[in-house]
Amino acid sequence: MISRNFKNVLVVSTGFLSLFTAYGGLQSLQSSLNAAQGMGVASLSVIYAGIIISSMFLPPIMIKNLGCKWTIVVGMVCYVSYSFGNLYPGWYTLIPTSFILGLGGSPLWSAKCTYLTISGNMQAAKDNKKGADVVNHYFGIFFFIFQSSAVWGNLMSSLIFGQDTNISDIPEDVLSTCGAFDCGLSINTSSSNSTSSRPAQRLVWTLLGCYIGNFTNYVTCALGIHFVGYVMMCFGAANSLCSFLFGRIARYTGRAALFFFAGATNLACIITLLLWRPHPDQLPVFFVLPALWGMADAIWQTQTNALYGILFPRDKEAAFANYRMWESLGFVIAFAYSTFLCLEYKLYIVLAVLVITMITYPIVEYYEYRNPTQPIEQAIYENPKNKAEEAGIVSQTWM
């Protein structure tokens, strides 16, 4: 029979699937959909700035007082507000709702990671299994379901924007600027030839109605905005399937082997993007690259989250909040330089960060090997103050 913990993981995963079907597709289109005065990129920057601020103090406070479940609910409400802000996009609607989303983002993800970690350790204790293996499996299940949101959200965006009658073939003078040498050059073309212009407002409203109920530059430039969704679907599908796969095989390969495999895959993709000059005739390449990137991202997501749960069993809330803060800081920095750096230099920055990561990560594994972190037994109670002391179980977090 399916355990109660596993059922809870499925419920949380399905909730994130529904939420990020809307947000994920909307996020991937911001730089194209709200390109005027850099408003889309600015809204994304505000989101991650909000996450950085909230990461400093909100997650532990909210989780301790509301518990993981209600913290997740409050965080989801903050995400939905961003979709409403995009109904009538402007500086006075996008920026406030972006900040609200950011404030709810860190508690939401910290609560989710804490919930999965405790559930995995609880189930491992019941089944007499290694906690790290069950936690890995639960994170694999979560990201398998969650990452499929990219498929459904981007499918809607592509099908809806594909109805735009202004979409036509891209002229050669525009194609000549695509690829790593793209520096945000604006080329004046007639409306009939401008494939990266904003779609008709009625189509935007249709998409957002459905939602409420770096590579994209290559796609928008060479294929048009209506192809962004299809390409991101490929990324999401590969990410989803590989999350489940790597969550299962991590117990046999170990996380270090998977991390280095992901690093090698990302390295190959970055080199390809530096050398590749995208053209509509090379359509398969537009789908192979995001599939490979999605496969690597599946490893980074599942294994990094599981690693944090293993390294910080007594400080899960603060650890996951810290993880989300630094991740968000990386996004803010990337968005900050995205408007004035050519893609070539952006790729060099990503390459440098990847190399630094693969040099410093083994240090973490070495210290963990020399001084293994001792796991603690976790318990789930509807009331955090009831029988924890009597049972002699360490229960730090209210589920």
C-alpha positions in Angstrom: 0.0 0.0 0.0 1.0 3.6 -0.6 2.3 5.2 2.6 0.7 8.3 4.0 4.0 10.2 3.6 4.2 9.3 -0.1 0.6 10.4 -0.6 1.5 13.8 1.1 4.4 14.2 -1.3 2.1 13.6 -4.3 -0.4 16.2 -3.0 2.3 18.8 -2.5 3.8 18.0 -5.9 0.4 18.3 -7.6 -0.1 21.7 -6.0 3.2 23.0 -7.3 2.4 21.6 -10.7 -0.8 23.6 -10.9 0.8 26.8 -9.6 3.9 26.7 -11.8 2.0 25.7 -14.9 1.0 29.3 -14.8 4.0 31.0 -13.4 6.7 29.0 -15.3 5.2 29.8 -18.7 4.6 33.4 -17.8 8.2 33.8 -16.5 9.8 32.4 -19.6 7.9 34.9 -21.8 8.6 38.1 -19.8 11.6 39.2 -21.7 9.6 38.9 -24.9 6.1 39.7 -23.8 6.8 42.8 -21.7 10.0 44.0 -23.5 9.1 47.7 -23.5 11.6 49.6 -21.4 12.9 46.3 -20.1 9.7 46.0 -17.9 9.6 42.2 -18.1 13.2 41.7 -17.1 12.8 44.3 -14.4 9.8 42.5 -12.9 11.8 39.3 -12.8 14.6 41.1 -11.0 12.2 42.5 -8.4 10.9 38.9 -7.9 14.3 37.6 -7.0 15.2 40.7 -5.0 12.0 40.0 -3.0 13.1 36.4 -2.5 16.5 37.5 -1.2 14.9 39.8 1.3 12.4 37.3 2.5 15.1 34.6 2.7 16.8 36.6 5.4 14.0 36.2 8.0 10.6 35.0 6.8 11.0 31.2 6.2 11.9 30.2 9.8 9.3 32.6 11.3 6.5 31.5 9.1 7.3 27.7 9.3 7.6 27.8 13.0 4.3 29.7 13.5 2.2 28.4 10.6 3.8 25.0 9.9 4.9 23.8 6.5 1.4 23.3 5.1 0.0 26.7 5.7 3.3 28.4 4.8 2.9 26.6 1.4 -0.6 27.9 1.0 0.3 31.5 1.8 3.3 31.3 -0.6 1.0 30.1 -3.4 -1.4 33.0 -3.0 1.6 35.3 -3.4 2.4 33.6 -6.7 -1.1 33.9 -8.1 -1.1 37.7 -7.5 1.6 38.0 -10.2 -0.7 36.5 -12.9 -3.3 39.1 -12.0 -0.6 41.8 -12.3 0.1 40.6 -15.9 -3.5 41.1 -17.0 -2.8 44.9 -17.4 1.0 45.0 -17.4 2.5 48.2 -16.3 5.1 49.5 -13.8 2.4 50.0 -11.2 1.0 46.5 -11.6 3.9 44.3 -12.4 6.4 45.7 -9.9 4.2 45.4 -6.7 2.9 41.9 -7.6 6.5 40.9 -8.4 7.6 41.9 -5.0 4.7 40.2 -3.3 5.6 37.0 -5.2 9.2 37.4 -4.1 8.2 37.7 -0.5 6.2 34.5 -0.7 8.8 32.6 -2.8 11.4 31.8 -0.2 8.9 30.6 2.5 7.1 28.5 -0.1 10.2 26.7 -1.3 11.8 26.4 2.2 8.5 24.9 3.5 8.3 22.5 0.6 11.9 21.3 1.0 11.5 20.9 4.7 8.3 19.0 4.3 9.8 16.5 1.8 12.9 16.1 3.9 11.0 15.3 7.1 8.6 13.0 5.2 11.5 11.1 3.7 13.2 10.7 7.0 10.0 9.6 8.7 9.3 7.0 6.0 12.9 5.7 6.1 12.6 5.2 9.9 9.4 3.2 9.4 10.8 1.1 6.6 14.3 0.7 8.2 15.9 2.3 5.1 18.6 4.9 4.7 17.1 8.4 5.1 19.2 9.9 2.3 17.8 7.3 -0.2 14.2 8.0 0.6 14.7 11.8 0.7 16.4 11.5 -2.8 13.4 9.4 -4.0 10.9 11.9 -2.7 12.7 14.9 -4.3 12.9 12.9 -7.5 9.1 12.3 -7.4 8.5 16.0 -6.6 10.6 17.3 -9.5 9.2 14.7 -11.9 5.7 16.1 -11.3 6.7 19.7 -10.8 8.9 20.1 -13.8 6.2 18.8 -16.1 4.5 22.2 -15.4 6.9 23.6 -18.0 5.2 21.4 -20.6 1.6 22.4 -19.9 2.3 26.1 -19.3 4.4 26.5 -22.4 2.0 24.4 -24.5 -0.7 26.9 -23.7 1.4 29.9 -24.6 2.5 28.4 -27.9 -1.0 27.3 -29.0 -2.5 30.6 -28.0 0.2 32.9 -29.5 0.3 30.7 -32.6 -3.1 32.2 -33.5 -1.5 35.6 -34.1 -2.0 36.4 -37.8 1.0 38.8 -37.8 3.5 36.0 -37.4 5.5 35.4 -40.6 9.0 34.4 -41.7 12.0 36.1 -40.2 14.1 38.2 -42.6 17.7 37.3 -43.1 19.0 40.6 -41.6 17.4 39.7 -38.3 18.7 36.1 -38.5 22.2 37.5 -38.9 22.1 38.9 -35.4 21.0 35.7 -33.7 23.2 33.6 -31.5 26.0 34.4 -29.2 26.7 37.7 -30.9 23.1 38.9 -30.0 23.6 42.2 -28.1 20.0 43.3 -28.0 20.2 45.1 -31.3 16.9 46.6 -32.3 16.1 46.2 -36.0 13.2 48.3 -37.4 11.0 46.2 -39.5 7.4 46.4 -40.5 4.7 44.9 -38.3 4.2 42.1 -40.7 7.8 41.0 -40.5 8.3 41.6 -36.7 8.1 38.1 -35.2 9.3 39.1 -31.8 6.8 41.9 -31.3 4.2 41.6 -28.5 1.2 39.4 -29.5 -2.3 40.7 -29.8 -3.6 41.8 -26.4 -6.7 39.5 -26.7 -4.3 36.5 -26.9 -2.3 37.7 -23.9 -5.6 37.9 -21.9 -6.6 34.4 -23.1 -3.3 33.0 -21.9 -3.4 34.7 -18.6 -7.0 33.6 -18.1 -5.8 30.0 -18.5 -2.9 30.6 -16.2 -5.0 32.1 -13.4 -7.8 29.3 -13.5 18.5 32.1 -21.5 18.2 30.2 -24.4 14.8 31.8 -25.2 16.7 34.7 -26.9 17.9 32.2 -29.5 14.4 31.0 -30.1 12.6 34.3 -30.2 15.2 35.7 -32.6 15.4 32.8 -35.0 11.9 31.2 -34.8 9.6 33.8 -33.1 7.9 34.1 -29.8 5.3 31.4 -30.6 8.1 28.8 -30.6 9.4 29.7 -27.1 6.7 27.6 -25.5 7.4 24.5 -27.6 11.1 24.7 -26.9 10.6 25.2 -23.2 8.2 22.2 -23.2 11.1 20.1 -24.4 13.2 21.4 -21.5 10.4 20.7 -19.0 9.7 17.2 -20.3 13.4 16.2 -20.2 13.7 17.8 -16.7 10.6 16.0 -15.4 11.5 12.6 -16.7 15.2 12.8 -15.6 14.2 14.1 -12.2 12.3 10.9 -11.6 15.1 8.8 -13.1 18.0 10.4 -11.2 16.0 10.4 -8.0 15.9 6.6 -8.3 19.4 5.8 -9.4 21.2 8.2 -7.0 21.4 5.4 -4.5 23.4 3.3 -6.9 25.6 6.0 -8.5 26.1 8.4 -5.6 25.4 12.1 -6.0 29.0 13.0 -6.9 28.9 11.1 -10.1 25.6 12.7 -11.1 26.9 16.2 -10.3 29.9 15.7 -12.5 27.7 14.3 -15.3 25.5 17.4 -15.1 28.5 19.6 -15.2 29.9 17.9 -18.3 26.5 18.2 -20.0 26.2 21.9 -19.2 29.8 22.5 -20.4 29.0 20.8 -23.8 25.8 22.9 -24.2 27.6 26.2 -23.4 30.4 25.5 -25.9 27.7 24.6 -28.5 25.8 27.8 -27.8 29.0 29.8 -28.2 29.7 28.3 -31.6 26.2 27.9 -33.0 24.5 30.4 -35.4 20.8 29.6 -35.1 18.7 29.4 -38.2 15.1 28.1 -38.8 16.5 25.3 -41.0 18.2 23.8 -38.0 15.0 23.2 -36.1 16.1 19.9 -34.3 18.9 21.7 -32.6 16.5 24.1 -30.9 15.0 21.1 -29.1 18.1 19.0 -28.5 19.9 21.7 -26.5 17.0 22.4 -24.0 16.5 18.7 -23.6 20.2 18.2 -22.6 20.0 21.3 -20.4 16.8 20.0 -18.8 18.5 16.7 -18.1 21.4 18.4 -16.3 19.0 20.7 -14.4 17.2 17.7 -13.1 20.4 16.6 -11.4 21.1 20.0 -10.0 17.6 20.4 -8.6 17.1 16.9 -7.1 20.5 16.3 -5.8 21.2 19.9 -4.4 17.9 19.9 -2.5 18.5 16.4 -1.1 22.1 17.4 -0.2 20.9 20.3 1.8 18.5 18.1 3.7 21.3 15.7 4.5 23.9 18.2 5.5 21.7 20.3 7.7 19.2 18.0 9.4 18.8 20.2 12.5 18.6 23.5 10.6 16.5 22.7 7.6 14.5 25.9 7.4 17.5 28.2 7.6 19.5 26.0 5.2 16.9 25.9 2.5 16.2 29.7 2.9 19.9 30.3 2.6 20.0 28.2 -0.6 17.1 30.1 -2.1 18.7 33.4 -1.2 21.9 32.7 -3.0 20.1 31.2 -5.9 17.9 34.3 -6.2 21.0 36.6 -5.9 22.4 34.8 -8.9 19.2 35.5 -10.9 19.2 39.2 -9.9 22.8 39.6 -11.0 22.0 37.8 -14.3 18.9 40.0 -14.9 20.9 43.1 -14.0 23.5 42.6 -16.8 21.1 41.0 -19.3 20.1 44.3 -20.9 23.6 45.5 -21.8 25.8 42.4 -22.3 26.0 40.4 -25.5 25.0 36.7 -25.2 28.5 35.7 -25.8 29.7 37.3 -22.6 26.7 36.0 -20.7 27.7 32.5 -21.7 31.3 33.1 -20.6 30.0 34.1 -17.2 27.9 30.9 -16.9 30.9 28.9 -18.0 33.1 30.5 -15.3 30.5 29.9 -12.6 30.2 26.2 -13.7 34.0 25.8 -13.5 34.1 27.3 -10.0 31.2 25.0 -8.9 32.9 21.9 -10.1 36.1 22.9 -8.3 34.5 23.7 -5.0 31.9 21.0 -4.8 34.4 18.2 -4.2 35.5 20.1 -1.1 32.0 19.7 0.4 32.0 16.0 -0.4 35.4 15.6 1.1 34.5 17.2 4.4 31.2 15.2 4.5 33.2 12.0 3.9 35.6 12.8 6.7 33.0 14.0 9.2 29.6 12.5 8.3 26.5 14.4 9.4 24.5 12.4 11.8 20.8 12.2 10.8 18.0 12.8 13.4 14.7 11.1 13.6 11.8 13.3 12.7 8.2 13.2 13.7 5.1 14.8 12.3 2.4 16.1 14.7 -0.7 18.1 14.1 0.2 20.1 17.2 3.9 20.7 17.6 3.7 20.9 21.3 2.1 17.5 22.1 3.9 14.3 22.7 7.3 14.9 21.2 9.1 14.9 24.5 7.3 11.8 25.7 8.3 9.9 22.6 11.9 11.0 22.9 11.9 12.2 19.3 13.5 15.4 18.0 10.7 17.3 16.3 11.9 20.7 15.1 9.3 21.6 12.5 5.5 21.7 12.5 4.3 20.0 9.4 
